[in-house]
Amino acid sequence: MTPPHQPWPLLVAGTITRDDVRTPMGVNTDGLGGSATYFTLAARLFAPVSVVGTAGPDFMHAFQAAMKGTGADLRSTVTSELPTYRWFAEHDYETGTTRNERSDQGAYRGFSPVLTADQRKSRIVFLGSMEPRHQMRVLEQLDDPWLVAGDTMKLYIREQPEALEPVLQRLDYLFLNASEAMALAKVGTIEEASEQLRHRFTLRGLVIKEGPKGATLYRHGDDIHLPALPVDPPIDPTGAGDAVAAGFLGCLAEQQVETDDSVRLALGYAMVMASFTIQHFSVRGLQPITREDVESRMASMAWLPSMT
């Protein structure tokens, strides 16, 4: 599928983490993770990516090694004196939840994101899940983006609502799972949450990530639901949400229009990128793949519209 334009470069601001993850399929210790990492490795197949983030001297080498050959712009990725953000979690496939989750912000405690002059002019921006103060600092440096999307987590919804609210007010697209959306809206159903959040934050689109059930895009007009691509067994769902955002925004960076067809196509790419992510622990599902691999998997979704 040939895009009609040279893609717009993407800017991602998010975390670079050192992960200890347990799933029913095993344990992975000291895996490379973080919202900026997963997003970049998925989005590189669509458009050039600039990364805003930080890691400590203990793990920056692992991040840089993973970025080799991706073409990612790392000018705004800085090495901290503090150790890399650590994340510990256990994924429970029975309930579809993440439990025993804990983290140490590490390098992000002293982080102050700074964009270069050309990064400030980015047309499409993704604010990965991180403290709202970092997201706001990036927003304040942007010139006139065409689309800003963001993600957050229950920790910030619960503990930093005053800092999070003004960030969400400036987003065009918001990516959340169902429990995060209901917690943010303080309602009991996803239908109520989608209606309330889209109007409260004047969103152009709300993407609800539903794990093995796929994802739903709520926007004006008809809602669009696409099923997940089956992966049996899923090894590690960490980072799948960031890959969803990468596939979605990467497609829009190519299409450069926001129509019913282009966002449906974008949601299709989102499902494909998530399916690669969960096939291996850490970022190993995304590192070796090519655009041809992506298109091959997209071809199995024959009901998607063709874009000319």
Secondary structure, DSSP 8 states (H G I E B T S, - for coil): ---SS----EEEE---EEEEEEETTEEEEEEEE-HHHHHHHHHTTTS-EEEEEEE-TTTHHHHHHHHTTTT-EEEEEEE-SS--EEEEEEEETTTTEEEEEEEE-GGGGG------TTGGG-SEEEE-SS-HHHHHHHHHH----SEEEEE--HHHHHH-HHHHHHHHTT-SEEEEEHHHHHHHHT-SSHHHHHHHHHHHTT-SEEEEE-GGG-EEEE-SSS-EEE-----SS----TTHHHHHHHHHHHHHHHH----HHHHHHHHHHHHHHHHHHTTSSTTTTTTT--HHHHHHHHTT-TTS----
